[in-house]
Amino acid sequence: MQSTAVCLPARRSITPARLLDAPLDELLLELDVELHLSSITDPGFIGALVQREDGSLILSMPSGRPRVERDCVARAMLGRMADLPLGQLPGMYELTEV
């Protein structure tokens, strides 16, 4: 499964502990990330984190996926954007930067 990610602007820095411990809804609010449920049904699509021209962020996640999967993948994408030293996702998931 693949996803895309962008770089987190410096004004929205976060620590690894905060990324992993905060409730996801709170984290998205803190980082000013809009969550959109995607209509993409391809089983290989796990989500996308997109930066608009104005710097705002959109996290698009497929609907119907388990909550724990959405939580882990969202945190992994945000961690990649923030250039945080996090472990790898399980082998069935792949984050791709475009």
MODELLER restraints for C-alpha pairs under 7 A, 6 or more apart:
rsr = mdl.restraints
at = mdl.atoms
rsr.add(forms.Gaussian(group=physical.xy_distance, feature=features.Distance(at['CA:1:A'], at['CA:44:A']), mean=4.11, stdev=0.5))
rsr.add(forms.Gaussian(group=physical.xy_distance, feature=features.Distance(at['CA:1:A'], at['CA:45:A']), mean=5.71, stdev=0.5))
rsr.add(forms.Gaussian(group=physical.xy_distance, feature=features.Distance(at['CA:1:A'], at['CA:46:A']), mean=6.17, stdev=0.5))
rsr.add(forms.Gaussian(group=physical.xy_distance, feature=features.Distance(at['CA:1:A'], at['CA:92:A']), mean=5.97, stdev=0.5))
rsr.add(forms.Gaussian(group=physical.xy_distance, feature=features.Distance(at['CA:1:A'], at['CA:93:A']), mean=4.66, stdev=0.5))
rsr.add(forms.Gaussian(group=physical.xy_distance, feature=features.Distance(at['CA:1:A'], at['CA:94:A']), mean=5.52, stdev=0.5))
rsr.add(forms.Gaussian(group=physical.xy_distance, feature=features.Distance(at['CA:2:A'], at['CA:44:A']), mean=6.13, stdev=0.5))
rsr.add(forms.Gaussian(group=physical.xy_distance, feature=features.Distance(at['CA:2:A'], at['CA:45:A']), mean=5.68, stdev=0.5))
rsr.add(forms.Gaussian(group=physical.xy_distance, feature=features.Distance(at['CA:2:A'], at['CA:46:A']), mean=6.10, stdev=0.5))
rsr.add(forms.Gaussian(group=physical.xy_distance, feature=features.Distance(at['CA:2:A'], at['CA:93:A']), mean=6.12, stdev=0.5))
rsr.add(forms.Gaussian(group=physical.xy_distance, feature=features.Distance(at['CA:2:A'], at['CA:94:A']), mean=4.60, stdev=0.5))
rsr.add(forms.Gaussian(group=physical.xy_distance, feature=features.Distance(at['CA:2:A'], at['CA:95:A']), mean=5.36, stdev=0.5))
rsr.add(forms.Gaussian(group=physical.xy_distance, feature=features.Distance(at['CA:2:A'], at['CA:96:A']), mean=6.29, stdev=0.5))
rsr.add(forms.Gaussian(group=physical.xy_distance, feature=features.Distance(at['CA:3:A'], at['CA:45:A']), mean=6.44, stdev=0.5))
rsr.add(forms.Gaussian(group=physical.xy_distance, feature=features.Distance(at['CA:3:A'], at['CA:46:A']), mean=5.76, stdev=0.5))
rsr.add(forms.Gaussian(group=physical.xy_distance, feature=features.Distance(at['CA:3:A'], at['CA:47:A']), mean=5.24, stdev=0.5))
rsr.add(forms.Gaussian(group=physical.xy_distance, feature=features.Distance(at['CA:3:A'], at['CA:48:A']), mean=5.26, stdev=0.5))
rsr.add(forms.Gaussian(group=physical.xy_distance, feature=features.Distance(at['CA:3:A'], at['CA:94:A']), mean=6.46, stdev=0.5))
rsr.add(forms.Gaussian(group=physical.xy_distance, feature=features.Distance(at['CA:3:A'], at['CA:95:A']), mean=4.70, stdev=0.5))
rsr.add(forms.Gaussian(group=physical.xy_distance, feature=features.Distance(at['CA:3:A'], at['CA:96:A']), mean=5.41, stdev=0.5))
rsr.add(forms.Gaussian(group=physical.xy_distance, feature=features.Distance(at['CA:4:A'], at['CA:48:A']), mean=4.90, stdev=0.5))
rsr.add(forms.Gaussian(group=physical.xy_distance, feature=features.Distance(at['CA:4:A'], at['CA:49:A']), mean=6.10, stdev=0.5))
rsr.add(forms.Gaussian(group=physical.xy_distance, feature=features.Distance(at['CA:4:A'], at['CA:95:A']), mean=5.87, stdev=0.5))
rsr.add(forms.Gaussian(group=physical.xy_distance, feature=features.Distance(at['CA:4:A'], at['CA:96:A']), mean=4.65, stdev=0.5))
rsr.add(forms.Gaussian(group=physical.xy_distance, feature=features.Distance(at['CA:4:A'], at['CA:97:A']), mean=4.86, stdev=0.5))
rsr.add(forms.Gaussian(group=physical.xy_distance, feature=features.Distance(at['CA:4:A'], at['CA:98:A']), mean=6.12, stdev=0.5))
rsr.add(forms.Gaussian(group=physical.xy_distance, feature=features.Distance(at['CA:5:A'], at['CA:48:A']), mean=6.28, stdev=0.5))
rsr.add(forms.Gaussian(group=physical.xy_distance, feature=features.Distance(at['CA:5:A'], at['CA:49:A']), mean=4.97, stdev=0.5))
rsr.add(forms.Gaussian(group=physical.xy_distance, feature=features.Distance(at['CA:5:A'], at['CA:50:A']), mean=6.57, stdev=0.5))
rsr.add(forms.Gaussian(group=physical.xy_distance, feature=features.Distance(at['CA:5:A'], at['CA:77:A']), mean=6.07, stdev=0.5))
rsr.add(forms.Gaussian(group=physical.xy_distance, feature=features.Distance(at['CA:5:A'], at['CA:81:A']), mean=6.51, stdev=0.5))
rsr.add(forms.Gaussian(group=physical.xy_distance, feature=features.Distance(at['CA:5:A'], at['CA:96:A']), mean=6.47, stdev=0.5))
rsr.add(forms.Gaussian(group=physical.xy_distance, feature=features.Distance(at['CA:5:A'], at['CA:97:A']), mean=4.90, stdev=0.5))
rsr.add(forms.Gaussian(group=physical.xy_distance, feature=features.Distance(at['CA:5:A'], at['CA:98:A']), mean=6.86, stdev=0.5))
rsr.add(forms.Gaussian(group=physical.xy_distance, feature=features.Distance(at['CA:6:A'], at['CA:49:A']), mean=6.58, stdev=0.5))
rsr.add(forms.Gaussian(group=physical.xy_distance, feature=features.Distance(at['CA:6:A'], at['CA:50:A']), mean=6.39, stdev=0.5))
rsr.add(forms.Gaussian(group=physical.xy_distance, feature=features.Distance(at['CA:6:A'], at['CA:51:A']), mean=6.54, stdev=0.5))
rsr.add(forms.Gaussian(group=physical.xy_distance, feature=features.Distance(at['CA:6:A'], at['CA:81:A']), mean=5.62, stdev=0.5))
rsr.add(forms.Gaussian(group=physical.xy_distance, feature=features.Distance(at['CA:6:A'], at['CA:97:A']), mean=6.38, stdev=0.5))
rsr.add(forms.Gaussian(group=physical.xy_distance, feature=features.Distance(at['CA:7:A'], at['CA:81:A']), mean=4.28, stdev=0.5))
rsr.add(forms.Gaussian(group=physical.xy_distance, feature=features.Distance(at['CA:7:A'], at['CA:82:A']), mean=6.51, stdev=0.5))
rsr.add(forms.Gaussian(group=physical.xy_distance, feature=features.Distance(at['CA:8:A'], at['CA:81:A']), mean=4.58, stdev=0.5))
rsr.add(forms.Gaussian(group=physical.xy_distance, feature=features.Distance(at['CA:8:A'], at['CA:82:A']), mean=5.00, stdev=0.5))
rsr.add(forms.Gaussian(group=physical.xy_distance, feature=features.Distance(at['CA:12:A'], at['CA:31:A']), mean=5.85, stdev=0.5))
rsr.add(forms.Gaussian(group=physical.xy_distance, feature=features.Distance(at['CA:13:A'], at['CA:82:A']), mean=6.53, stdev=0.5))
rsr.add(forms.Gaussian(group=physical.xy_distance, feature=features.Distance(at['CA:16:A'], at['CA:84:A']), mean=6.33, stdev=0.5))
rsr.add(forms.Gaussian(group=physical.xy_distance, feature=features.Distance(at['CA:19:A'], at['CA:75:A']), mean=6.60, stdev=0.5))
rsr.add(forms.Gaussian(group=physical.xy_distance, feature=features.Distance(at['CA:24:A'], at['CA:71:A']), mean=6.68, stdev=0.5))
rsr.add(forms.Gaussian(group=physical.xy_distance, feature=features.Distance(at['CA:32:A'], at['CA:57:A']), mean=6.94, stdev=0.5))
rsr.add(forms.Gaussian(group=physical.xy_distance, feature=features.Distance(at['CA:33:A'], at['CA:56:A']), mean=6.98, stdev=0.5))
rsr.add(forms.Gaussian(group=physical.xy_distance, feature=features.Distance(at['CA:33:A'], at['CA:57:A']), mean=4.91, stdev=0.5))
rsr.add(forms.Gaussian(group=physical.xy_distance, feature=features.Distance(at['CA:33:A'], at['CA:58:A']), mean=5.58, stdev=0.5))
rsr.add(forms.Gaussian(group=physical.xy_distance, feature=features.Distance(at['CA:33:A'], at['CA:59:A']), mean=6.56, stdev=0.5))
rsr.add(forms.Gaussian(group=physical.xy_distance, feature=features.Distance(at['CA:34:A'], at['CA:57:A']), mean=6.27, stdev=0.5))
rsr.add(forms.Gaussian(group=physical.xy_distance, feature=features.Distance(at['CA:34:A'], at['CA:58:A']), mean=4.74, stdev=0.5))
rsr.add(forms.Gaussian(group=physical.xy_distance, feature=features.Distance(at['CA:34:A'], at['CA:59:A']), mean=5.95, stdev=0.5))
rsr.add(forms.Gaussian(group=physical.xy_distance, feature=features.Distance(at['CA:35:A'], at['CA:58:A']), mean=6.00, stdev=0.5))
rsr.add(forms.Gaussian(group=physical.xy_distance, feature=features.Distance(at['CA:35:A'], at['CA:59:A']), mean=4.83, stdev=0.5))
rsr.add(forms.Gaussian(group=physical.xy_distance, feature=features.Distance(at['CA:35:A'], at['CA:60:A']), mean=5.95, stdev=0.5))
rsr.add(forms.Gaussian(group=physical.xy_distance, feature=features.Distance(at['CA:36:A'], at['CA:59:A']), mean=6.11, stdev=0.5))
rsr.add(forms.Gaussian(group=physical.xy_distance, feature=features.Distance(at['CA:36:A'], at['CA:60:A']), mean=4.75, stdev=0.5))
rsr.add(forms.Gaussian(group=physical.xy_distance, feature=features.Distance(at['CA:36:A'], at['CA:61:A']), mean=6.38, stdev=0.5))
rsr.add(forms.Gaussian(group=physical.xy_distance, feature=features.Distance(at['CA:37:A'], at['CA:60:A']), mean=5.70, stdev=0.5))
rsr.add(forms.Gaussian(group=physical.xy_distance, feature=features.Distance(at['CA:37:A'], at['CA:61:A']), mean=5.12, stdev=0.5))
rsr.add(forms.Gaussian(group=physical.xy_distance, feature=features.Distance(at['CA:37:A'], at['CA:62:A']), mean=5.50, stdev=0.5))
rsr.add(forms.Gaussian(group=physical.xy_distance, feature=features.Distance(at['CA:37:A'], at['CA:63:A']), mean=5.41, stdev=0.5))
rsr.add(forms.Gaussian(group=physical.xy_distance, feature=features.Distance(at['CA:38:A'], at['CA:60:A']), mean=5.71, stdev=0.5))
rsr.add(forms.Gaussian(group=physical.xy_distance, feature=features.Distance(at['CA:38:A'], at['CA:61:A']), mean=5.44, stdev=0.5))
rsr.add(forms.Gaussian(group=physical.xy_distance, feature=features.Distance(at['CA:38:A'], at['CA:62:A']), mean=4.60, stdev=0.5))
rsr.add(forms.Gaussian(group=physical.xy_distance, feature=features.Distance(at['CA:38:A'], at['CA:63:A']), mean=6.12, stdev=0.5))
rsr.add(forms.Gaussian(group=physical.xy_distance, feature=features.Distance(at['CA:39:A'], at['CA:62:A']), mean=6.36, stdev=0.5))
rsr.add(forms.Gaussian(group=physical.xy_distance, feature=features.Distance(at['CA:39:A'], at['CA:63:A']), mean=6.93, stdev=0.5))
rsr.add(forms.Gaussian(group=physical.xy_distance, feature=features.Distance(at['CA:40:A'], at['CA:62:A']), mean=6.23, stdev=0.5))
rsr.add(forms.Gaussian(group=physical.xy_distance, feature=features.Distance(at['CA:46:A'], at['CA:61:A']), mean=6.39, stdev=0.5))
rsr.add(forms.Gaussian(group=physical.xy_distance, feature=features.Distance(at['CA:46:A'], at['CA:62:A']), mean=6.45, stdev=0.5))
rsr.add(forms.Gaussian(group=physical.xy_distance, feature=features.Distance(at['CA:47:A'], at['CA:60:A']), mean=5.37, stdev=0.5))
rsr.add(forms.Gaussian(group=physical.xy_distance, feature=features.Distance(at['CA:47:A'], at['CA:61:A']), mean=4.36, stdev=0.5))
rsr.add(forms.Gaussian(group=physical.xy_distance, feature=features.Distance(at['CA:47:A'], at['CA:62:A']), mean=6.24, stdev=0.5))
rsr.add(forms.Gaussian(group=physical.xy_distance, feature=features.Distance(at['CA:48:A'], at['CA:59:A']), mean=5.82, stdev=0.5))
rsr.add(forms.Gaussian(group=physical.xy_distance, feature=features.Distance(at['CA:48:A'], at['CA:60:A']), mean=5.17, stdev=0.5))
rsr.add(forms.Gaussian(group=physical.xy_distance, feature=features.Distance(at['CA:48:A'], at['CA:61:A']), mean=6.67, stdev=0.5))
rsr.add(forms.Gaussian(group=physical.xy_distance, feature=features.Distance(at['CA:49:A'], at['CA:57:A']), mean=6.87, stdev=0.5))
rsr.add(forms.Gaussian(group=physical.xy_distance, feature=features.Distance(at['CA:49:A'], at['CA:58:A']), mean=5.70, stdev=0.5))
rsr.add(forms.Gaussian(group=physical.xy_distance, feature=features.Distance(at['CA:49:A'], at['CA:59:A']), mean=4.50, stdev=0.5))
rsr.add(forms.Gaussian(group=physical.xy_distance, feature=features.Distance(at['CA:49:A'], at['CA:60:A']), mean=6.31, stdev=0.5))
rsr.add(forms.Gaussian(group=physical.xy_distance, feature=features.Distance(at['CA:49:A'], at['CA:77:A']), mean=6.92, stdev=0.5))
rsr.add(forms.Gaussian(group=physical.xy_distance, feature=features.Distance(at['CA:50:A'], at['CA:57:A']), mean=5.62, stdev=0.5))
rsr.add(forms.Gaussian(group=physical.xy_distance, feature=features.Distance(at['CA:50:A'], at['CA:58:A']), mean=5.18, stdev=0.5))
rsr.add(forms.Gaussian(group=physical.xy_distance, feature=features.Distance(at['CA:50:A'], at['CA:59:A']), mean=6.46, stdev=0.5))
rsr.add(forms.Gaussian(group=physical.xy_distance, feature=features.Distance(at['CA:51:A'], at['CA:57:A']), mean=4.58, stdev=0.5))
rsr.add(forms.Gaussian(group=physical.xy_distance, feature=features.Distance(at['CA:51:A'], at['CA:58:A']), mean=6.48, stdev=0.5))
rsr.add(forms.Gaussian(group=physical.xy_distance, feature=features.Distance(at['CA:79:A'], at['CA:86:A']), mean=6.98, stdev=0.5))
